[in-house]
Amino acid sequence: MLVTLIAALAGDRVIGEASGRIPWDHPRDRAHFRARTAGRWLLVGRRTYLEMEGWFGDRTPIVLTRDPAFRPFSPGHRIAGSVPAALDLARANGVTELVVCGGADVYAASLPHADRLVLTRLALSLQVAEPVHFPDFASTGDWRLQSVEHWPAAAGASPARLETHVRTEK
């Protein structure tokens, strides 16, 4: 099973604020995210899951939580207590790709299991009080840039580039 991490990053790998707020709105990235995750199984942290309520549609989330009393919104949504348990659950259901959607702790815990990173690099440098960062994958030497697509600035959104990185060894 393929494990893909998908995220949008501003400068210094910022993916949001500790409050849960994402300090940008990038319509092209939002459309890309929705298209790329359509019909897929997603791994999300409990807080990210709660922030995305009503959004999942045809996607099947696995909520990563240590709270055994947590109950998802929908009976089709699943829970797991660890990344390995989530991977086992997805495999047991015949999933061919699990897409990891955050937050920061879920990205960090999933990175050792990942095969691919799909990253939107926003041309933004932000000053946020409590920034949350995507893990520093580049310094490991385990990843190779496979493709880049450049997105020009449009409709008040910054320019960006869509990068796909693949693991060199696992």
Secondary structure as UniProt FT lines:
FT   STRAND          2..9
FT   HELIX           11..13
FT   STRAND          14..17
FT   TURN            18..19
FT   HELIX           27..37
FT   TURN            38..39
FT   STRAND          41..45
FT   HELIX           46..51
FT   TURN            52..54
FT   TURN            57..58
FT   STRAND          60..64
FT   TURN            68..69
FT   TURN            75..76
FT   STRAND          78..80
FT   HELIX           83..92
FT   TURN            93..94
FT   STRAND          97..102
FT   HELIX           104..110
FT   HELIX           111..113
FT   STRAND          116..122
FT   STRAND          131..133
FT   HELIX           138..140
FT   STRAND          143..151
FT   TURN            155..156
FT   STRAND          160..167
//
